[in-house]
Amino acid sequence: MSSQINQDTVNKALWSACDVFRGTISADTYKDFILTMLFLKYISDVWQDHYDNYKKEYGDEPELIEEMMKNERFVLPAQSNFYSLYEHRYEAGNGERIDQALHALEEANGTKLKDAGKSVFQDISFNTDKLGEEKQKNTILKDLLEVFAVADLDLKPSRVGSLDVIGNGYEFLIKNFAASGGQKAGEFYTPPEVSDLMAELLDPQQGDTICDPACGSGSLLMKCGRKVVANHNSKQYALYGQEAIGSTWSLAKMNMFLHGEDNHKIEWGDTIRNPKLLDKNGDLMLFDIVTANPPFSLDKWGHDEAEHDKFGRFRRGLPPKTKGDYAFILHMIETLKPKTGRMGVVVPHGVLFRGSSEGKIRQQLIEENLLDAVIGLPEKLFYGTGIPAAILIFKKQKTDRSVLFIDASRECKAGKNQNLLTEDNIAKVVETYRTRANVDKYAYLATLEEIQENDYNLNIPRYVDTFEEEEEIDLMAVRAEREQLKLQLTELEQQMSVYLKELGYES
């Protein structure tokens, strides 16, 4: 067996692989090449490791081994093997060869790497002019193959052991791409600490169906699944998602497989205009948990189509044309199971207090006793935006008619460009949410009547008073201190005069 792998070593090797592209194309473009190559390398290493084990067990019996290999998680055609591409790296046509390898891999694995005619690698082409003219492109891809062939990126199971080192490496890359991705980062990534908090609040149980209708790279979904494993030692759950951006949908699919999440259904398409997660009757599927970090205040979200929505998602009101926040919220509400359904969604603060149609929708949701909690988060948590956000928790069956407000806006580890939720910050929010008790300057359990008195405005400062009174100034004490300082100054001046005379500096 090879020496055991180390996560930090893998992460460093993966990040250094990006040097192949730096200075040639932007991180937003080359992330797809790096992540796809990691996926291909992992599949190839697993295949090779299993092949070698069968060869040790059965000897030189190629037909028998070939038959055994048909039971692999992924079928790997010879031309799709990373090592075959590596052997031909000095030949012309690396881009075309890699694209053909990916296509053959898709074809060999049926629906696993496809969804309704769309393939995982459809939006990813290594044979692109973005990498320069043919000679430069071929050299860049040769270098990429060589970087992934280094010993530190030997991802064979016999070396990896039980560690989720490949999945962790993939998440490491996605996080770093998000950190440098500017405005586009929020399209595919929710910071892991926010995902942790959401998963803790929603408390996934064994047997739950979990859905993210704006799933990005799938990290939030998988955090919920891992809570079931951690808390119940069970993988009895199912993950569902939908993602509108093709390349991001591809990231989610690869991310799932690299984390061993085979029990998933991730659809490609616009959730509001064309929801794909439907039951056998063509109705919206219902889930135990629905969670999402949808795009903030999305313009052109599908207002015109929503007026005639066949699923009745907007019967409480039609969100404004240029802000799609409540479109996602209403969709998510409609996909909750009637008894066990619970939901967590990240929203900009405007959702809490904006009026007009949004105010009417908000009032309706509150009067139906669906809203369970409003949690204010610190600013600069999310990539691509510095604005603070909030988490809204909804439940289909509540035990009271109150709403818990938590102001966690100051609960973070401050960073230069990015703030971070610590484990203690997360634990404090979760404990407060579960006890539903008032905490001075932090949390308040508001009655329906109080919210009605505030005209259904959910702005957190209306309920959680964080004002710190300034200490009263004792003017007499300040005056006495001033007189004392004047006396000390007079004494010092007299002493200074004595010193100057002794030194011969008489005035």
C-alpha positions as CSV (number, residue, x, y, z in Angstrom):
1,M,0.0,0.0,0.0
2,S,1.2,3.5,-0.8
3,S,1.8,6.0,2.0
4,Q,-1.4,7.4,3.5
5,I,-2.6,10.6,1.9
6,N,-2.7,13.9,3.7
7,Q,-5.5,16.5,3.1
8,D,-3.2,19.5,3.2
9,T,-0.8,18.0,0.7
10,V,-3.6,17.3,-1.7
11,N,-5.1,20.8,-1.3
12,K,-1.7,22.4,-2.0
13,A,-1.2,20.2,-5.0
14,L,-4.6,21.1,-6.4
15,W,-4.2,24.8,-5.8
16,S,-0.8,24.7,-7.4
17,A,-2.4,23.1,-10.5
18,C,-4.1,26.4,-11.0
19,D,-0.7,27.9,-11.8
20,V,-1.0,26.2,-15.2
21,F,-3.8,28.7,-16.1
22,R,-2.9,31.8,-14.1
23,G,-2.0,34.7,-16.3
24,T,-3.7,33.1,-19.3
25,I,-7.4,33.0,-18.3
26,S,-9.5,34.1,-15.3
27,A,-10.2,31.8,-12.3
28,D,-13.9,31.9,-13.2
29,T,-13.1,30.2,-16.5
30,Y,-10.3,27.8,-15.5
31,K,-12.1,26.5,-12.4
32,D,-14.2,24.2,-14.7
33,F,-11.0,22.7,-16.2
34,I,-9.4,22.1,-12.8
35,L,-12.5,20.6,-11.2
36,T,-13.3,18.4,-14.2
37,M,-9.7,17.1,-14.4
38,L,-9.9,16.2,-10.7
39,F,-13.1,14.3,-11.3
40,L,-11.5,12.4,-14.2
41,K,-8.3,11.7,-12.2
42,Y,-10.3,10.3,-9.3
43,I,-12.4,8.0,-11.4
44,S,-9.3,6.7,-13.2
45,D,-7.4,6.1,-9.9
46,V,-10.4,4.2,-8.4
47,W,-10.7,2.1,-11.5
48,Q,-6.9,1.4,-11.6
49,D,-6.8,0.5,-7.9
50,H,-9.7,-1.9,-8.2
51,Y,-8.2,-3.4,-11.4
52,D,-4.9,-4.0,-9.7
53,N,-6.6,-5.7,-6.7
54,Y,-8.5,-8.0,-9.0
55,K,-5.3,-8.9,-10.8
56,K,-3.6,-9.8,-7.5
57,E,-6.6,-11.9,-6.6
58,Y,-7.3,-13.7,-9.9
59,G,-3.9,-13.5,-11.7
60,D,-3.6,-12.9,-15.4
61,E,-7.3,-13.4,-16.3
62,P,-8.2,-10.3,-18.4
63,E,-11.7,-11.5,-19.4
64,L,-12.7,-12.4,-15.8
65,I,-11.3,-9.1,-14.5
66,E,-13.1,-7.2,-17.2
67,E,-16.3,-8.8,-16.2
68,M,-15.7,-7.9,-12.5
69,M,-15.0,-4.3,-13.5
70,K,-18.4,-4.0,-15.0
71,N,-19.7,-3.6,-11.4
72,E,-17.7,-0.5,-10.8
73,R,-19.5,2.7,-9.8
74,F,-18.3,4.3,-13.1
75,V,-17.6,2.5,-16.3
76,L,-14.3,3.8,-17.6
77,P,-13.6,3.4,-21.4
78,A,-9.9,2.9,-22.2
79,Q,-9.8,6.2,-24.1
80,S,-11.3,8.0,-21.1
81,N,-8.6,6.9,-18.6
82,F,-6.6,9.8,-17.3
83,Y,-3.4,7.7,-17.8
84,S,-4.1,7.2,-21.5
85,L,-4.4,10.9,-21.9
86,Y,-1.2,11.4,-20.0
87,E,0.7,9.0,-22.2
88,H,-0.3,11.0,-25.3
89,R,0.3,14.4,-23.8
90,Y,3.2,15.3,-26.1
91,E,1.1,14.7,-29.2
92,A,-0.9,17.4,-30.9
93,G,-4.6,17.6,-30.2
94,N,-4.7,17.4,-26.4
95,G,-7.9,19.5,-26.2
96,E,-9.8,17.4,-28.7
97,R,-8.6,14.2,-27.1
98,I,-9.8,15.2,-23.6
99,D,-13.2,16.3,-24.9
100,Q,-13.6,13.0,-26.7
101,A,-12.6,11.2,-23.4
102,L,-15.2,13.0,-21.5
103,H,-17.9,12.3,-24.1
104,A,-17.0,8.6,-24.1
105,L,-17.3,8.6,-20.3
106,E,-20.8,10.1,-20.4
107,E,-21.9,7.6,-23.1
108,A,-20.6,4.7,-21.1
109,N,-22.4,5.6,-17.9
110,G,-26.0,6.1,-19.1
111,T,-28.1,8.5,-17.1
112,K,-25.6,8.9,-14.3
113,L,-23.8,11.8,-16.0
114,K,-26.8,13.0,-17.9
115,D,-30.1,14.7,-17.2
116,A,-32.9,15.0,-19.8
117,G,-30.4,15.2,-22.6
118,K,-27.9,17.5,-20.9
119,S,-24.6,16.0,-20.0
120,V,-22.3,16.9,-17.1
121,F,-19.5,18.0,-19.4
122,Q,-21.6,19.7,-22.1
123,D,-20.6,23.2,-21.1
124,I,-16.9,22.3,-20.6
125,S,-14.6,22.1,-23.5
126,F,-10.8,21.7,-23.2
127,N,-10.6,22.3,-27.0
128,T,-11.4,26.0,-26.7
129,D,-9.7,29.1,-28.1
130,K,-9.8,30.6,-24.6
131,L,-6.6,28.7,-24.0
132,G,-4.9,30.4,-26.9
133,E,-3.8,29.2,-30.3
134,E,-3.4,25.5,-30.9
135,K,0.3,25.3,-29.9
136,Q,-0.2,27.2,-26.7
137,K,-3.3,25.3,-25.8
138,N,-1.6,22.0,-26.3
139,T,1.3,23.0,-24.1
140,I,-1.1,24.2,-21.3
141,L,-3.0,21.0,-21.4
142,K,0.2,18.9,-21.4
143,D,1.2,20.8,-18.3
144,L,-2.2,20.2,-16.7
145,L,-2.0,16.5,-17.3
146,E,1.5,16.4,-15.8
147,V,0.4,18.3,-12.7
148,F,-2.3,15.8,-12.0
149,A,0.0,12.9,-12.5
150,V,2.3,13.9,-9.5
151,A,2.5,11.5,-6.6
152,D,0.7,14.0,-4.2
153,L,-2.4,13.6,-6.4
154,D,-2.4,9.8,-6.4
155,L,-6.1,9.4,-5.3
156,K,-6.3,5.6,-5.2
157,P,-8.6,4.2,-2.5
158,S,-5.7,2.1,-1.1
159,R,-3.9,5.4,-0.4
160,V,-6.9,7.5,0.6
161,G,-8.4,5.0,3.0
162,S,-11.6,6.1,4.7
163,L,-10.9,9.8,4.4
164,D,-13.1,11.9,2.2
165,V,-10.0,13.5,0.9
166,I,-11.2,13.9,-2.7
167,G,-14.5,15.4,-1.7
168,N,-12.7,17.7,0.7
169,G,-10.2,18.7,-2.0
170,Y,-13.1,19.5,-4.4
171,E,-14.7,21.7,-1.7
172,F,-11.4,23.4,-1.0
173,L,-11.1,24.3,-4.6
174,I,-14.7,25.5,-4.9
175,K,-14.2,27.7,-1.8
176,N,-11.0,29.2,-3.1
177,F,-12.5,29.9,-6.5
178,A,-15.5,31.5,-4.8
179,A,-13.2,33.7,-2.7
180,S,-11.6,35.1,-5.9
181,G,-14.7,35.0,-8.1
182,G,-16.2,38.4,-7.2
183,Q,-19.9,38.9,-8.0
184,K,-20.2,35.5,-9.8
185,A,-19.1,33.5,-6.7
186,G,-22.6,33.6,-5.0
187,E,-24.0,31.8,-8.0
188,F,-22.4,28.5,-7.0
189,Y,-21.3,28.6,-3.4
190,T,-22.6,29.1,0.1
191,P,-19.9,29.5,2.8
192,P,-19.5,26.3,4.7
193,E,-20.2,27.9,8.1
194,V,-23.5,29.2,6.9
195,S,-24.3,25.8,5.5
196,D,-23.4,24.3,8.9
197,L,-25.7,26.7,10.7
198,M,-28.6,26.0,8.3
199,A,-28.2,22.2,8.6
200,E,-28.1,22.5,12.4
201,L,-31.2,24.6,12.5
202,L,-33.2,22.3,10.2
203,D,-32.0,19.1,12.1
204,P,-32.3,16.5,9.3
205,Q,-33.5,13.1,10.4
206,Q,-33.1,9.6,9.2
207,G,-35.4,9.0,6.2
208,D,-35.8,12.7,5.3
209,T,-36.0,13.9,1.8
210,I,-34.0,17.1,1.4
211,C,-34.2,19.6,-1.4
212,D,-32.4,22.8,-2.5
213,P,-34.2,24.4,-5.5
214,A,-31.2,26.8,-6.1
215,C,-28.5,24.3,-5.2
216,G,-25.4,25.8,-6.8
217,S,-22.5,23.4,-6.3
218,G,-24.5,21.3,-3.9
219,S,-22.6,22.1,-0.7
220,L,-25.6,23.1,1.4
221,L,-27.5,20.0,0.4
222,M,-24.6,17.7,1.3
223,K,-24.2,19.4,4.7
224,C,-27.7,18.4,5.5
225,G,-27.1,14.9,4.4
226,R,-23.9,14.7,6.5
227,K,-25.9,15.8,9.6
228,V,-27.9,12.6,9.3
229,V,-24.7,10.5,9.1
230,A,-23.2,12.4,12.1
231,N,-26.3,12.3,14.3
232,H,-27.9,9.0,13.4
233,N,-25.1,7.0,11.8
234,S,-27.3,6.5,8.8
235,K,-27.2,7.3,5.1
236,Q,-31.0,6.8,4.8
237,Y,-31.9,10.1,3.2
238,A,-32.3,11.5,-0.3
239,L,-30.9,14.7,-1.8
240,Y,-32.8,16.6,-4.5
241,G,-31.8,19.8,-6.2
242,Q,-32.3,22.1,-9.2
243,E,-29.8,24.5,-10.7
244,A,-30.4,27.0,-13.5
245,I,-26.8,27.6,-14.7
246,G,-25.5,24.7,-16.7
247,S,-21.8,24.8,-15.7
248,T,-22.9,25.1,-12.0
249,W,-25.2,22.1,-12.4
250,S,-22.2,20.2,-13.6
251,L,-20.2,21.2,-10.5
252,A,-23.0,19.9,-8.3
253,K,-23.2,16.6,-10.1
254,M,-19.4,16.0,-9.8
255,N,-19.4,17.3,-6.2
256,M,-22.1,14.7,-5.3
257,F,-20.2,11.8,-6.8
258,L,-16.8,12.8,-5.3
259,H,-18.5,12.9,-1.8
260,G,-20.0,9.5,-2.3
261,E,-23.6,10.9,-2.5
262,D,-25.0,8.5,-5.1
263,N,-28.6,8.9,-3.8
264,H,-29.3,12.2,-5.4
265,K,-31.4,13.8,-8.1
266,I,-30.1,17.1,-9.3
267,E,-32.0,18.6,-12.2
268,W,-30.9,21.3,-14.6
269,G,-33.3,24.2,-15.3
270,D,-35.0,27.4,-14.0
271,T,-36.8,26.5,-10.8
272,I,-39.3,29.3,-11.0
273,R,-40.1,29.1,-14.8
274,N,-39.7,25.4,-15.1
275,P,-39.6,23.3,-11.9
276,K,-38.3,19.9,-12.7
277,L,-38.7,18.1,-9.4
278,L,-42.2,16.7,-10.1
279,D,-44.1,13.6,-8.9
280,K,-45.6,11.0,-11.2
281,N,-48.8,13.1,-11.5
282,G,-46.8,16.1,-12.7
283,D,-47.3,18.0,-9.4
284,L,-44.5,19.5,-7.4
285,M,-42.7,17.0,-5.2
286,L,-42.9,17.5,-1.5
287,F,-40.0,17.3,0.9
288,D,-39.3,17.1,4.6
289,I,-36.6,19.8,4.4
290,V,-36.2,22.6,1.8
291,T,-33.3,24.8,2.1
292,A,-31.6,27.4,-0.2
293,N,-29.4,30.4,-0.6
294,P,-31.1,31.7,-3.8
295,P,-29.7,34.7,-5.7
296,F,-30.5,38.0,-3.9
297,S,-33.2,40.2,-5.4
298,L,-33.0,38.5,-8.8
299,D,-34.1,40.7,-11.7
300,K,-36.1,39.1,-14.5
301,W,-37.0,36.1,-12.4
302,G,-40.0,35.1,-14.4
303,H,-42.7,37.6,-13.4
304,D,-44.8,37.3,-16.5
305,E,-44.9,33.5,-16.5
306,A,-45.7,33.5,-12.8
307,E,-49.0,35.2,-13.4
308,H,-50.2,32.0,-15.0
309,D,-48.3,29.5,-12.8
310,K,-50.0,26.1,-13.1
311,F,-48.8,25.0,-9.7
312,G,-50.5,27.8,-7.8
313,R,-47.3,28.9,-6.1
314,F,-48.1,32.6,-6.2
315,R,-51.7,32.5,-4.9
316,R,-50.6,34.6,-1.8
317,G,-49.4,37.4,-4.2
318,L,-47.1,38.1,-7.1
319,P,-43.6,39.3,-6.2
320,P,-42.4,42.5,-7.8
321,K,-41.0,42.2,-11.3
322,T,-37.4,43.2,-10.4
323,K,-37.0,41.3,-7.1
324,G,-37.4,37.5,-7.1
325,D,-36.7,36.8,-3.4
326,Y,-40.3,36.0,-2.6
327,A,-40.7,33.9,-5.8
328,F,-38.1,31.4,-4.3
329,I,-39.7,31.6,-0.9
330,L,-43.2,30.9,-2.2
331,H,-41.9,28.0,-4.4
332,M,-40.1,26.5,-1.4
333,I,-43.2,26.8,0.9
334,E,-45.3,24.9,-1.7
335,T,-42.8,22.0,-1.8
336,L,-43.0,21.3,2.0
337,K,-44.7,18.2,3.3
338,P,-47.8,19.1,5.3
339,K,-46.6,17.6,8.6
340,T,-42.9,17.3,8.7
341,G,-42.0,20.1,6.3
342,R,-39.5,22.7,7.5
343,M,-37.5,25.2,5.6
344,G,-34.5,27.5,5.8
345,V,-33.7,30.2,3.3
346,V,-31.1,33.0,3.2
347,V,-32.4,36.4,2.2
348,P,-31.3,40.0,2.0
349,H,-32.8,42.2,4.7
350,G,-35.1,44.0,2.3
351,V,-37.3,40.8,2.4
352,L,-38.0,41.6,6.1
353,F,-39.6,45.0,5.6
354,R,-40.2,46.0,1.9
355,G,-43.8,46.9,1.3
356,S,-46.3,46.7,-1.6
357,S,-46.8,43.1,-2.9
358,E,-44.0,41.8,-0.8
359,G,-45.6,43.2,2.3
360,K,-48.9,41.5,1.5
361,I,-47.1,38.1,0.9
362,R,-45.2,38.5,4.2
363,Q,-48.4,39.2,6.1
364,Q,-50.1,36.2,4.6
365,L,-47.2,33.9,5.5
366,I,-47.1,35.2,9.1
367,E,-50.9,34.9,9.5
368,E,-50.8,31.3,8.3
369,N,-48.3,30.8,11.2
370,L,-45.6,29.4,8.9
371,L,-42.8,31.7,9.9
372,D,-40.8,30.3,12.9
373,A,-37.7,32.4,13.2
374,V,-35.8,35.4,11.7
375,I,-32.0,35.3,12.2
376,G,-29.8,38.3,11.4
377,L,-26.3,37.4,10.1
378,P,-23.1,39.5,10.1
379,E,-22.1,41.4,7.0
380,K,-19.3,40.2,4.7
381,L,-20.1,36.5,5.1
382,F,-21.0,35.8,1.5
383,Y,-18.7,35.9,-1.5
384,G,-19.5,38.6,-4.0
385,T,-21.5,40.8,-1.6
386,G,-20.7,42.6,1.6
387,I,-24.3,43.2,2.6
388,P,-25.7,41.4,5.7
389,A,-28.3,38.7,5.2
390,A,-30.8,36.9,7.3
391,I,-32.1,33.3,7.6
392,L,-35.8,32.7,7.6
393,I,-37.0,29.5,9.2
394,F,-40.5,28.2,8.2
395,K,-42.4,25.2,9.6
396,K,-45.6,23.6,8.4
397,Q,-46.6,22.5,11.9
398,K,-45.6,24.9,14.7
399,T,-46.3,24.4,18.4
400,D,-46.9,28.1,19.1
401,R,-48.0,31.3,17.2
402,S,-44.8,33.3,18.0
403,V,-41.8,34.2,15.9
404,L,-38.2,34.1,17.3
405,F,-35.9,37.0,16.4
406,I,-32.2,36.5,16.8
407,D,-29.7,39.3,16.1
408,A,-26.4,37.5,15.4
409,S,-25.1,40.4,13.3
410,R,-22.2,41.0,15.7
411,E,-21.4,37.3,16.2
412,C,-18.5,36.5,14.0
413,K,-14.7,36.4,13.6
414,A,-13.8,39.6,11.7
415,G,-11.6,39.3,8.7
416,K,-10.1,41.9,6.4
417,N,-12.3,41.0,3.4
418,Q,-14.5,38.2,4.7
419,N,-16.1,37.6,8.1
420,L,-16.4,34.1,9.5
421,L,-18.9,32.4,11.7
422,T,-17.1,30.4,14.4
423,E,-18.3,27.2,16.0
424,D,-19.2,29.1,19.1
425,N,-21.2,31.6,17.0
426,I,-23.1,28.8,15.4
427,A,-23.7,27.0,18.7
428,K,-25.1,30.1,20.3
429,V,-27.6,30.6,17.5
430,V,-28.7,27.0,17.5
431,E,-29.1,26.8,21.3
432,T,-31.1,30.1,21.3
433,Y,-33.3,28.8,18.5
434,R,-34.0,25.5,20.3
435,T,-34.8,27.1,23.7
436,R,-36.9,29.9,22.1
437,A,-36.2,32.1,25.1
438,N,-35.6,35.9,25.3
439,V,-31.9,36.8,25.5
440,D,-31.0,40.4,26.4
441,K,-29.7,42.3,23.3
442,Y,-29.6,39.0,21.3
443,A,-33.0,37.3,21.0
444,Y,-36.7,38.0,21.4
445,L,-39.8,35.8,21.1
446,A,-42.5,38.0,19.5
447,T,-46.2,37.3,19.6
448,L,-48.4,37.5,16.5
449,E,-50.0,40.6,18.1
450,E,-46.7,42.3,18.4
451,I,-45.8,41.6,14.8
452,Q,-49.3,42.9,13.8
453,E,-48.7,46.1,15.8
454,N,-45.5,46.5,13.7
455,D,-47.5,46.2,10.5
456,Y,-45.9,42.8,9.8
457,N,-42.5,44.5,9.5
458,L,-39.9,41.9,10.5
459,N,-36.9,44.3,10.7
460,I,-34.9,42.8,13.6
461,P,-34.2,46.0,15.5
462,R,-37.9,46.4,16.0
463,Y,-37.9,43.3,18.3
464,V,-34.3,42.9,19.6
465,D,-33.0,46.0,21.3
466,T,-29.2,46.1,21.0
467,F,-28.9,49.7,22.1
468,E,-26.1,50.1,24.7
469,E,-26.7,53.1,27.0
470,E,-23.8,55.3,27.5
471,E,-22.5,55.5,31.1
472,E,-23.8,58.7,32.8
473,I,-21.1,61.3,33.2
474,D,-20.6,62.6,36.8
475,L,-19.9,66.3,36.1
476,M,-18.8,67.0,39.7
477,A,-16.3,64.2,39.6
478,V,-14.9,65.4,36.2
479,R,-14.6,69.0,37.7
480,A,-12.7,67.6,40.8
481,E,-10.4,65.6,38.6
482,R,-9.7,68.7,36.4
483,E,-8.8,70.8,39.5
484,Q,-6.5,68.0,40.7
485,L,-4.7,68.0,37.3
486,K,-4.3,71.8,37.4
487,L,-2.6,71.5,40.8
488,Q,-0.3,68.7,39.5
489,L,0.6,70.9,36.5
490,T,1.5,73.9,38.8
491,E,3.8,71.6,40.9
492,L,5.5,70.3,37.8
493,E,6.1,73.8,36.4
494,Q,7.6,74.9,39.8
495,Q,9.9,71.8,39.8
496,M,11.0,72.4,36.2
497,S,11.9,76.0,37.2
498,V,14.1,74.7,40.0
499,Y,15.9,72.4,37.6
500,L,16.5,75.1,35.0
501,K,18.1,77.4,37.7
502,E,20.4,74.6,38.8
503,L,21.5,74.3,35.2
504,G,22.1,78.0,34.8
505,Y,19.1,78.7,32.7
506,E,17.6,81.4,34.9
507,S,14.7,83.3,33.3
